[in-house]
């Protein structure tokens, strides 16, 4: 049986959220008792801090699950004060994703995104997923990863590419 495009996107989000959980746990172990400080670390001064990057990463699969259900965009509150709250958000988003389902015919439907300041953009469902949700997801995931790396957390490509680890074979 062939996997639908929306199921493939759902699967991608779920596996990369596992990666996000892993790098947060690694960062928490690295910083130990000082791990709360991690929430405010930034890659550069004009960017959002680590906690916000994690929430913005989660907003993309969260809004994918809402799109699957025919609901409007809604963002998770980025004011997070603890690493345990970040972990709860990821678990909640994964729960929403696990129950998400949409027919691939939704990919042709127009999605309207309100951009603020009385502006909006109209995208097909396919464009919404491929050109908006997925690029934003990876942008914030990589930024969170980079913040950890910049602050001495020993993570590398193996940690970022965890979704491929089960497929590695010995010759």
Secondary structure, 3 states (H helix, E strand, C coil): CCCCHHHHHHHHHHHHHHHHHHHHHHHHHHHHHHHHHHHHCCCCCCCCCHHHHHHHHHHHHHHHHHHHCCCCCCCCCCCCCCHHHHHHHHHHHHHHHHCCCCCHHHHHCEEEEEEECCEEEEEEHHHHHHHHHHHHHHHHHHHHHHHHHHCCCCCCHHHHCHHHHCCCCCC
